[in-house]
Amino acid sequence: MSYQVIARKWRPQTFDEVVGQDVVTRTLQNAIISERIAHAFLFSGVRGVGKTTVARILAKALNCQSGPSPEPCGGCVSCQEIKEGNSLDVQEIDAASNRGIDSIRELRESVRYRAARDRFKIFIVDEVHMLTNEAFNALLKTLEEPPEHVKFILATTEHQKIPVTITSRCQQYEFRPIPFSLILERLRLITTTEEISISDDALRSLASIAQGSMRDAQSALDQIIAFSGKEIVDEDVRALLGIVDVELVSALVQRIVDQDREGVLRAMQDLRTSGISARNFCSTLLSYVRSLMVTRVVGWDESMIQLSESLREAVEKQSKSFSELDLIRFYDTLNTTNNELRWHSHPSIHLEITLLKLIELAKLPTIEAVVSRLEDGEQFVKKSCTPKPKPNPAAEKKTFWNTPGQEVDNISAELESAVEPNAVQLEDTEPKARLMTALQNGAMGLYQHLQMAFSVQFEEGNLAIRFPASERFHAQQVQEAENRSILSRTAAEVAGKKVTIEVELEGEPEVTEKQDPMEDPKVKSFLDRFPGKVIVNRESGD
């Protein structure tokens, strides 16, 4: 007996054996039970999801000697002939090679004659979208009102190419891609029954590359059996089918987490040496990023993640290293790159640069942080534009906030526990730079005010901030309750202990009522740019 490929040997023979199309099979079975059988059916869906198989099962159900029955017996002459494809009353037509009007005219002539033996004369037209417009037009009337003994079953992978005049005359059924878990379960059944030794990871790889097509998965399994025999190892699967080892992808993502640029470049060099396609690797990386997102949002869920249990720990750890926004950026960038790799003259280099870009994307601030900084800057501009209070000529030097020897009331026990024991002390070098950097990253408004101070010094547990008299506004802003709290907390975090803070205003010149405003350098500079006249109201004191 000649060899039969797995896809044919394991083709379902009853509605119950069909995998992943429960809605379609149940509807057809109920139609047969209730004797509401349409005269024309249109099955649409991607390749390898069971359209032709269900069409044959429906033909058997209608022509079974014990039927019409939702469960054809499979043993009668009619069922056997339909299974073997040599039934006189069930004709399968390939529209790709019989697409012209002459073929449809022959079909119309055949429709006039009754079935040779069975109950119905059934026409299964595969890839019906390949018919020409003239052929479709010739089929219209026959398809709308065929003789009672005729049934049409049309199948297509491109529903959108079929004229509306045809689809409106048919009962339409959409066959959906088969879920990954169902394909994996079917492959396990086949390999167990056929006594084939293969790892679960290899079966997952086969189910993954099928992309919802049962036939593709079975064909790939057939191919690897021909290559390796009944003892299949993972390396053979990857080598023959060009499948990327997910362990390599996981290791690369970890280098991105660690911001290891050298490691990324060396991994890409290994990829080129091994001959793995850059596009295949990018596609696998896209799927892995999606698994990271799923894990971060809903946790490890085998029904949603197409990865083996051995990768669970790594995936869960890596998913916590990125924000959801990071993963969205990664996916968008990789998806664009994946499309560009089709035509790029140096695909591996293009992918290499994209991976380095991912490291930079992981360091971008969140939208919330950017908005917060913009708001801080807006508040700074508003406050800077308000008139400054009239200076007090009597005070040459005034201390606004001086609490030496006292605990800053905003530093609580909670802050004390947050400070690390090995934090940098006040006496260390460049404490001002570290303080200003921390404020720049977390409180841009306060940072802008402190920029106007001429002295910011740490001195034995005391933070002394001195402003020139002309910057009284900024000195007052530093004293506001919210800014005072932020400054106290940040200084303590930088220093590793509580800090007392002193804000001073120094060197304020006296201003007399007879002082001529035209002698003020700022007034002169303003008038140089905006010519005008200065009016002094002596009565109001302005």
TIBA-258757 format. One record per residue (C-alpha): z, x, y. Coordinates in pm, 1 decimal. Each point is the difference from the previous one (the first is absolute). Layout:
BEGIN
NODE          z          x          y
NODE          Z          X          Y
...
REM end
This chain:
BEGIN
NODE          z          x          y
NODE        0.0        0.0        0.0
NODE      -98.1      134.9      341.0
NODE      273.1       95.6      248.6
NODE      102.1     -258.6      258.9
NODE      142.7      112.5      331.8
NODE      349.9     -116.4       88.8
NODE     -124.1     -233.3      275.7
NODE     -206.8     -196.5     -255.5
NODE      242.1       28.6     -289.3
NODE      289.6     -132.3      209.3
NODE     -199.0     -265.7      189.3
NODE      212.0     -321.8       14.1
NODE     -125.0     -280.8     -226.4
NODE      223.2     -282.8      126.4
NODE      130.1     -110.2      338.1
NODE      351.6      113.2      -92.2
NODE     -119.2      357.3      -57.8
NODE     -149.3       31.0      349.7
NODE      219.9      225.0      216.3
NODE       74.9      -61.0      366.4
NODE     -207.7     -316.8       55.1
NODE      252.8     -273.0      -82.1
NODE     -111.6     -235.3      278.4
NODE     -362.6        5.3     -115.6
NODE       73.0      -39.8     -371.1
NODE      254.1     -277.6       49.0
NODE     -235.8     -196.7      224.3
NODE     -284.4       26.4     -252.6
NODE      226.4     -101.6     -288.8
NODE      131.6     -301.3      190.2
NODE     -355.7      -99.9       93.0
NODE      -97.6        1.1     -368.7
NODE      311.0     -197.5     -101.8
NODE      -61.1     -263.7      268.6
NODE     -376.2       -5.0      -69.2
NODE      -77.6       86.1      361.6
NODE     -245.7      278.6      -74.8
NODE     -229.0       96.0      288.4
NODE     -370.6       54.9      -54.1
NODE       -3.5      334.1      189.0
NODE      261.6      273.5       40.7
NODE       -2.7      303.6      229.0
NODE      221.6      294.1     -102.7
NODE       43.8      268.9      268.0
NODE      206.2      317.6       13.7
NODE      -11.0      378.8      -26.0
NODE     -134.6      175.8     -306.8
NODE      190.4       -0.7     -326.1
NODE      242.8     -285.3       67.7
NODE     -127.6     -241.1     -268.7
NODE     -276.3     -214.7      152.2
NODE     -250.6       31.4     -286.6
NODE      280.0       -6.4     -257.7
NODE      137.2     -329.9      132.8
NODE     -355.3     -138.2       17.1
NODE      -45.3       69.7     -373.0
NODE      340.6     -145.8      -84.9
NODE      -87.8     -313.2      199.2
NODE     -331.7      -23.9     -186.7
NODE      187.9       23.6     -332.1
NODE      252.8     -260.2      113.0
NODE     -279.6     -243.1       89.3
NODE     -213.6       58.2     -311.7
NODE      270.5       58.2     -261.7
NODE      -54.4     -227.6     -300.1
NODE      357.4     -122.8       38.9
NODE      -36.3      -47.9      374.1
NODE      -42.2      -22.6      286.0
NODE      337.2      171.6      -27.3
NODE      211.1      213.8      235.1
NODE       57.2      229.3     -300.4
NODE     -328.8       75.4     -183.1
NODE       52.3       69.8     -369.8
NODE     -200.3      321.8       -1.4
NODE      -95.5      -53.9     -363.0
NODE     -278.8     -255.9       10.8
NODE     -367.0       98.1        9.3
NODE      -33.6      -86.0      367.5
NODE      301.0      211.0      103.6
NODE     -117.7      293.5     -209.4
NODE     -353.1       -6.7      139.6
NODE      124.3      -20.0      359.2
NODE      235.5      291.0      -67.7
NODE     -283.4      211.1     -139.6
NODE     -239.6     -105.7      278.0
NODE     -272.3     -152.0     -218.1
NODE       54.8     -373.1       51.4
NODE     -318.6     -199.7       66.0
NODE      186.0     -249.7      216.6
NODE      192.1      248.7      215.2
NODE     -236.5      221.1      196.0
NODE      121.9      294.7      206.8
NODE     -238.3       94.2      280.8
NODE       21.2      323.1      200.1
NODE     -101.2      -99.4      352.2
NODE      -40.2      364.9      100.2
NODE     -304.8       37.1     -228.3
NODE     -111.6     -365.9        9.5
NODE       28.4      -66.0      370.3
NODE     -337.6     -146.5       85.3
NODE     -122.1     -355.6       29.8
NODE     -193.6       22.5     -327.7
NODE      322.8       59.5     -196.1
NODE      161.1     -305.4      160.2
NODE     -306.8     -209.6      -81.0
NODE       39.3       97.3     -365.3
NODE      366.8      -97.2       17.9
NODE      -93.5     -339.2      146.5
NODE     -244.0      -58.5     -284.5
NODE      267.1       93.0     -256.6
NODE      248.4     -242.4      155.4
NODE     -219.6     -296.0      -93.5
NODE       58.0       50.4     -374.0
NODE      321.7      -94.9     -175.5
NODE      222.8      247.8     -179.9
NODE     -124.1      112.3     -341.3
NODE      333.4      -62.7     -173.6
NODE      298.9        4.7      232.4
NODE      142.3     -255.7      236.5
NODE     -117.0      165.0      326.2
NODE     -273.6      232.2      108.4
NODE      179.6      260.8      211.9
NODE     -158.6      252.3      236.9
NODE      216.0      299.6      103.2
NODE     -169.7      172.3      295.8
NODE      161.1      338.2       70.0
NODE      -25.1      170.6      342.7
NODE     -155.8     -315.4      139.1
NODE        4.0      140.5      355.3
NODE     -297.3      218.7      -99.4
NODE     -238.0     -298.3       -7.9
NODE     -258.1      -18.0      276.7
NODE        6.9     -274.2      261.6
NODE     -299.6     -165.2     -164.3
NODE      177.6        4.1     -336.6
NODE      310.9     -155.8      151.8
NODE     -208.8     -273.0      159.5
NODE     -172.0      -69.7     -330.1
NODE      340.0      -32.6     -169.2
NODE      152.5     -241.3      252.6
NODE     -110.8     -335.0     -140.5
NODE       59.9       93.0     -363.1
NODE      344.7      138.9       84.4
NODE       97.3     -316.5      189.5
NODE     -112.5     -255.9     -257.2
NODE      -50.8      162.7     -341.7
NODE      -34.6     -206.8     -318.2
NODE      331.6     -107.6     -156.9
NODE      -37.2      250.4     -281.6
NODE      -30.2      301.5      237.0
NODE      278.0      211.9      152.1
NODE      -48.5      291.9      241.8
NODE      248.5      287.3       32.6
NODE      -91.3      240.3      280.6
NODE      180.8      334.3       42.6
NODE      -10.3      241.0      294.1
NODE      176.8      297.8      150.8
NODE     -129.0      -79.5      350.0
NODE       79.8     -357.7       82.5
NODE     -103.5       37.9      364.1
NODE     -364.5       59.0      -96.4
NODE      -39.9     -336.8     -168.8
NODE     -148.3     -276.3      219.6
NODE      232.9     -281.4       99.1
NODE     -248.2     -245.5     -148.3
NODE       77.1      153.5     -341.9
NODE      379.2       35.5       35.8
NODE       35.5     -359.4      118.9
NODE     -153.6     -123.3     -326.7
NODE      245.8      193.9     -219.4
NODE      367.2      -14.9      -88.0
NODE      120.1      335.6      132.2
NODE      255.7      229.9     -163.7
NODE      116.5      327.0      152.2
NODE      103.1      273.3     -242.5
NODE      251.3      232.5      158.8
NODE       62.7      370.6      -69.7
NODE      237.9       37.1     -293.1
NODE      347.2      127.2       99.1
NODE       87.4      357.9      -88.1
NODE      291.0     -106.0     -222.1
NODE     -220.4     -226.2     -215.9
NODE     -264.9      270.3      -47.1
NODE      272.7      249.1      -95.2
NODE      149.0     -246.9     -248.6
NODE     -341.2      -59.9     -157.0
NODE      -68.5      373.1      -32.7
NODE      334.9       48.2     -169.7
NODE      -87.6     -273.9     -250.3
NODE     -340.3      154.6      -72.1
NODE      131.0      354.0      -48.8
NODE      286.3     -120.3     -219.5
NODE     -230.5     -208.5     -218.8
NODE     -262.5      275.2      -20.8
NODE      274.1      255.8      -81.3
NODE      -85.8      220.7      296.5
NODE      261.1      243.2      131.8
NODE        2.4        4.1      380.8
NODE      275.3       27.1      262.0
NODE       98.7     -283.1      227.4
NODE      -87.6      212.7      304.2
NODE     -355.5       40.5     -131.4
NODE      -30.6     -376.0      -55.6
NODE      124.5      -58.0      354.7
NODE     -269.9      233.6      127.5
NODE     -268.0     -190.3     -194.6
NODE      127.5     -334.6      129.2
NODE       11.7      134.7      354.2
NODE     -359.4      126.5       14.4
NODE     -122.8     -335.3     -138.6
NODE       89.2     -171.1      331.5
NODE       39.6     -344.2     -152.5
NODE     -284.3       22.5     -251.9
NODE      104.3      -35.4     -364.4
NODE     -339.4      117.6     -121.9
NODE       18.8      318.2      209.9
NODE      342.3       80.5     -143.3
NODE     -118.2      -57.4     -357.2
NODE     -315.5      205.9       55.5
NODE      207.0      288.5      138.4
NODE      229.3      -19.5     -303.4
NODE     -302.5        4.7     -228.8
NODE     -130.2      308.8      176.8
NODE      324.8      193.7      -29.8
NODE       31.0      -91.5     -370.5
NODE     -348.2      141.0      -56.2
NODE      110.1      320.0      175.2
NODE      345.7       51.8     -150.8
NODE        8.6     -208.5     -314.7
NODE      311.5     -198.8      -80.7
NODE      237.9      266.0      137.1
NODE      -42.7      -21.1      376.8
NODE      182.6      233.2      239.4
NODE       37.9      -54.2      373.9
NODE     -200.9      310.0       92.2
NODE     -303.7     -136.2     -185.7
NODE       18.0     -328.6      190.0
NODE       14.5      176.9      337.1
NODE     -273.1      248.7      -87.9
NODE     -248.1     -251.9     -140.7
NODE       43.4     -283.4      250.7
NODE       74.7      210.4      308.1
NODE      340.9     -161.1       42.8
NODE      234.6      175.7      243.3
NODE      344.2       89.4     -134.2
NODE      248.0     -207.5      200.6
NODE      256.1      278.1      -44.4
NODE     -223.1      219.4      221.9
NODE      -18.9     -274.4      260.9
NODE      378.3      -43.6       -6.6
NODE       50.5      375.4       44.6
NODE     -240.3        2.5      296.2
NODE      184.2     -288.7      167.6
NODE      324.2      193.3      -42.0
NODE     -157.7      292.7      186.7
NODE      -82.8     -241.9      281.5
NODE      362.8     -116.7       -1.5
NODE      113.0      364.9       23.7
NODE     -265.2       72.9      267.3
NODE     -121.9      284.6     -220.4
NODE     -340.9       73.9      149.0
NODE      -57.3      306.4     -213.3
NODE       79.8     -199.6     -313.6
NODE     -252.5     -267.5       98.9
NODE     -273.7      258.6       52.3
NODE       73.3      167.2     -334.1
NODE       -0.7     -337.1     -176.8
NODE     -343.3      -75.2      145.9
NODE     -124.0      339.4     -117.2
NODE      119.9      -82.9     -353.2
NODE     -179.0     -334.4       30.2
NODE     -330.0      171.5       82.8
NODE       45.7      249.7     -282.3
NODE       65.7     -272.1     -258.1
NODE     -316.3     -187.5      102.4
NODE      177.5     -327.0       84.7
NODE     -203.7     -215.7      237.7
NODE      150.2      -20.0      350.1
NODE      -85.8     -368.9       12.9
NODE      170.3      -68.8     -333.3
NODE      308.6      183.7      118.6
NODE        1.7     -188.7      331.8
NODE      -31.9     -335.4     -180.0
NODE      293.0       86.6     -226.8
NODE      202.6      110.9      302.6
NODE      -76.4     -330.8      171.6
NODE      132.9     -187.9     -302.5
NODE      309.0      223.1       -2.6
NODE       71.0      -69.8      369.5
NODE      -24.7     -370.3      -76.4
NODE      256.6       47.4     -278.6
NODE      230.4      175.6      249.8
NODE      -29.1     -296.7      236.2
NODE       73.2     -251.1     -277.6
NODE      300.9      202.8     -112.8
NODE      133.9       26.1      354.4
NODE      -38.0     -373.6       65.9
NODE       91.0     -164.9     -331.9
NODE      124.9      287.5     -217.0
NODE     -141.8      122.1     -331.1
NODE     -187.8     -294.0     -154.3
NODE     -217.1       76.5     -303.5
NODE     -204.0     -316.8       51.4
NODE     -110.7      129.9      342.2
NODE       -8.5      376.0      -55.6
NODE     -259.2      163.7     -225.6
NODE      207.0      312.6      -68.0
NODE      192.3      115.4     -304.4
NODE      378.5      -10.9      -21.8
NODE       12.0      382.7        5.2
NODE      -98.6       -3.6      369.0
NODE      258.8     -255.9      104.4
NODE      259.9      244.3      131.0
NODE     -253.9      197.1      205.2
NODE     -161.7     -313.6      143.7
NODE      332.5     -156.1       99.0
NODE      112.7      322.7      168.3
NODE     -328.8       52.3      186.2
NODE      -15.6     -362.9      116.0
NODE      330.2       54.3      183.3
NODE     -138.7      309.3      174.1
NODE     -258.7     -202.5      192.8
NODE       26.1     -307.1      217.3
NODE     -221.1     -300.2      -63.2
NODE     -194.6       94.5      312.9
NODE      -57.9      350.3     -141.1
NODE     -141.2     -144.2     -322.4
NODE     -226.6     -238.0      191.9
NODE     -132.5      295.1      201.8
NODE      -52.2      198.7     -320.6
NODE     -193.3     -282.8     -163.6
NODE     -225.3      -58.9      300.9
NODE      -75.9      371.0       35.0
NODE      -70.3       50.1     -370.6
NODE     -211.4     -314.1      -21.2
NODE     -218.0      122.4      287.3
NODE      -29.0      341.8     -161.1
NODE      -86.6     -153.0     -337.7
NODE     -294.2     -183.8      156.7
NODE     -114.0      312.7      185.1
NODE        7.6      214.3     -315.2
NODE     -310.3     -183.3     -128.1
NODE     -225.1      174.8      247.5
NODE      203.7      301.4      116.4
NODE     -166.0      336.7      -68.2
NODE      335.8      165.6      -81.3
NODE      216.0     -273.4     -154.3
NODE      280.9      225.2     -127.7
NODE       44.8      163.2      342.1
NODE       -4.9     -339.7      169.6
NODE      271.5     -122.9     -236.7
NODE      197.2      321.7       56.1
NODE        9.4      -54.9      376.2
NODE       98.7     -365.0      -52.2
NODE      298.0      104.2     -212.2
NODE      115.9      239.0      272.4
NODE      -38.6     -286.7      245.8
NODE      237.3     -209.3     -213.3
NODE      272.8      259.0       55.5
NODE      -41.6      -43.0      376.3
NODE      -11.1     -379.0      -26.8
NODE      337.3        3.9     -175.8
NODE      153.7      156.9      313.4
NODE     -128.0     -256.1      249.4
NODE      271.5     -205.9      173.0
NODE       28.4     -368.8      -72.3
NODE     -133.3     -260.0      242.9
NODE      357.9     -103.5       73.8
NODE       89.2      355.2      106.0
NODE     -305.0       25.4      226.3
NODE       75.1     -336.1      162.1
NODE      362.1      104.1       53.2
NODE     -109.0      314.2      180.4
NODE     -243.5     -195.4      215.6
NODE      275.7     -244.2       92.0
NODE      230.7      288.4       91.4
NODE     -272.7      145.8      220.0
NODE      -61.8     -338.2      165.3
NODE      367.4      -36.7       82.7
NODE        0.0      351.3      143.9
NODE     -294.7      -82.0      228.2
NODE      160.2     -324.1      120.3
NODE      330.8      166.4       80.8
NODE     -170.3      297.5      168.8
NODE     -185.7     -234.7      233.5
NODE      315.0     -173.7      127.3
NODE      135.4      121.1      339.9
NODE      265.1      267.3      -30.1
NODE      348.1      -89.6      136.6
NODE       89.1      141.7      339.0
NODE      165.6      339.1      -49.7
NODE      364.4       46.5       98.3
NODE        9.4      291.2      248.1
NODE      372.9       43.9      -47.1
NODE      -32.0      107.2     -362.3
NODE     -147.4      345.4      -43.2
NODE       86.6        1.1     -369.1
NODE      107.7     -300.4     -200.2
NODE       86.8      -29.3     -368.8
NODE     -119.1     -335.6     -140.9
NODE      128.1       34.5     -352.6
NODE      252.4      258.0      -98.2
NODE      228.3      -54.2     -295.9
NODE      104.4      349.8     -104.2
NODE      242.5       11.0     -287.1
NODE      -52.3     -367.5      -84.1
NODE     -191.6     -151.7     -292.3
NODE     -327.8     -162.6       90.8
NODE       72.1     -366.3      -60.5
NODE     -344.2      -62.0     -157.4
NODE       58.2      251.9     -280.4
NODE      179.9     -184.9     -275.7
NODE      114.5       76.4     -347.4
NODE     -339.6     -117.8     -121.8
NODE     -169.6      283.5      193.1
NODE      254.6      246.6     -130.8
NODE     -104.4      -80.2     -357.7
NODE     -369.2       24.2       90.1
NODE       25.7      357.7      130.5
NODE      -74.7      254.2     -269.0
NODE      264.7      271.6      -46.4
NODE     -264.2      271.4       27.8
NODE     -158.1     -136.4      320.0
NODE      -88.7      243.1      280.2
NODE      296.1       74.4      229.7
NODE        3.2       -9.5      380.8
NODE       23.9      375.1       33.4
NODE     -321.4       59.7     -198.1
NODE     -311.2      120.4      179.7
NODE     -225.2     -241.8      188.2
NODE      217.9     -312.2      -38.0
NODE     -168.7     -156.3      301.8
NODE     -342.6       25.9     -164.5
NODE      125.8     -170.6     -315.3
NODE      167.7     -273.8      201.8
NODE     -311.2      -65.8      208.8
NODE     -221.8       -4.6     -309.7
NODE      226.0     -256.5     -165.8
NODE       -5.8     -218.2      313.6
NODE     -378.4       34.7       34.0
NODE      -43.7     -135.5     -354.0
NODE      257.5     -277.9       27.2
NODE       59.6      -93.2      366.7
NODE     -295.3       85.4      223.3
NODE      147.4     -172.0      308.1
NODE      322.7      202.8       -8.2
NODE     -203.3      313.8      -68.9
NODE     -203.0      -61.2      319.0
NODE      318.0      -37.8      208.3
NODE      146.7      325.3     -135.4
NODE     -323.6      179.0       83.2
NODE       94.2      -41.3      366.9
NODE      331.6      190.0      -43.4
NODE        2.5      366.3      103.5
NODE      271.4       89.8     -249.2
NODE       93.8     -128.8     -347.4
NODE      260.3      223.7     -165.5
NODE      232.3       -6.9     -297.1
NODE      331.7      165.9       83.3
NODE      278.2       -7.4     -262.0
NODE      -29.5     -361.8     -108.4
NODE     -118.7     -120.0      340.9
NODE     -352.2     -106.8       98.2
NODE      -47.9       68.3      370.2
NODE     -298.9     -164.5      169.2
NODE      -69.2       82.8      363.5
NODE     -253.8     -177.9      219.7
NODE     -116.5       99.9      348.1
NODE       99.6     -239.9      273.3
NODE     -358.0     -124.1       30.2
NODE       10.2     -133.5     -359.5
NODE      296.5     -234.2       44.0
NODE     -193.9     -284.6     -167.4
NODE      -44.6      195.0     -325.4
NODE      365.9      102.3       -0.2
NODE       97.9     -365.8       28.0
NODE     -236.7      -99.6     -280.8
NODE      160.7      254.0     -232.9
NODE      333.1     -170.0       64.9
NODE     -119.2     -347.0     -103.7
NODE      190.2     -130.4     -301.4
NODE     -295.2        2.3     -238.4
NODE     -123.1      346.4       98.6
NODE      354.5      137.0       -0.4
NODE       48.0     -124.4     -356.7
NODE     -330.8      149.6     -118.2
NODE       73.6      335.5      165.0
NODE      349.6       17.8     -149.6
NODE     -123.1      -81.7     -347.5
NODE     -295.2      241.3       13.3
NODE      206.5      287.7      140.7
NODE      258.1      -46.5     -274.6
NODE     -269.5       -3.1     -268.9
NODE     -151.2      321.4      138.4
NODE      338.1      170.4       42.7
NODE      168.3     -123.3     -317.0
NODE      308.6     -122.9      187.3
NODE      106.1     -225.3      286.0
NODE     -104.6      100.7      349.6
NODE      133.6      -74.8      347.1
NODE     -265.5      -50.4      265.1
NODE        4.2       87.2      369.9
NODE     -268.2     -117.7      243.7
NODE       -0.9      149.7      350.6
NODE     -207.4      -32.3      315.3
NODE      -14.6      318.7      203.0
NODE     -124.1      136.4      332.1
NODE      -60.7     -328.2      182.3
NODE      -98.6       69.5      362.0
NODE      152.0     -193.4      286.2
NODE     -226.5     -246.5      176.3
NODE       70.5     -100.3      360.7
NODE     -128.2     -305.2      180.5
NODE     -196.8      222.1      245.6
NODE     -188.1      179.9     -275.6
NODE     -372.7      -35.7       55.9
NODE     -164.4     -140.7     -318.5
NODE     -325.9      170.7       99.4
NODE      168.6      331.8      -81.8
NODE       59.6     -107.2     -360.8
NODE     -248.7      189.2     -225.6
NODE      -39.6     -303.7     -225.2
NODE      -91.8     -221.6      296.5
NODE     -251.0      257.8      119.6
NODE     -157.9       22.9     -343.5
NODE      -25.9     -379.1      -20.9
NODE     -162.1      -27.8      344.6
NODE     -250.9      269.4      -92.8
NODE     -129.1     -218.3     -281.8
NODE       51.6     -339.1      161.8
NODE      -36.8       24.4      378.8
NODE      228.1     -237.5      184.7
NODE      288.2      -39.6      241.7
NODE      374.1       33.2      -72.0
NODE      226.1     -249.9      176.9
NODE      374.5       70.8        0.5
NODE      233.3     -297.1       44.2
NODE      315.1      158.8      145.0
NODE      190.4     -330.0        9.3
NODE      -23.3      -63.5     -373.5
NODE       65.7      364.2      -77.6
NODE     -329.1       38.3     -195.7
REM end
